[in-house]
Amino acid sequence: YKIRIPIASKGKGKSGGARVITCVFLIEKVVWLLSIYDKSEKENISDKDLEKAIKEI
């Protein structure tokens, strides 16, 4: 899941805020934090980076 979080000091709302990338296993009731990044520093997380993070779980 990608969660959008506003950064109040930037004044850009959710669209210009931070992103939290998680992987949720509903059967095991576990949530893994995969990545957090500021959208102004990185537009999107690449599929390659996402796959790498999931494999590290």
N, C-alpha and C positions, 0 to 999 in steps of 0.2 A: 504494500500500500504506500502511496505517496501522500503525506500530510503537509499542507501548506500552513505556515505560521507567519503572521505579520510581525515585522520589527518596527515598533512604534517610533523609534528615533529616526528611522529612514523616511517615515511618512508616505509609504507607497502601498500600504495594505498587504493583503495576502499575496497578490500577484508579484510583488517585488520583494517579498520576505524570504524566509528560510524554507528549506525542504527537509523533511524527515522521511527516510525510506525505511520501511519495516517489512519483515517477513513473518506471517502469522500462520502457525500450525494449530488449527482449531481442535483437532483430536487430542493433542498433547497440552493444549491451553498454554502455549509458549509464544512469546513475541520476541523476535530478534531485531535489534537495531542494526541496520545495514549501513546507513550513511546519513549524515547531516551536512547540508551545504547551503550557503547564501546564494540565492539566485543571481545576484549582481556579480558574483565571482564565477559561477558555473551555471549555464542555462539549463542543462539537463544532465542526468547521469547516463552514461552510455550503456548499451546492452551488455557489452563486454565487461565493464566494471560491475554491473549488477550481477551478472552470472558468476563472476569471480567472488563477489561477496557472499553469494548464496552457497557456493562450493566450500567456502571456509567455515560454514556452520558445521 
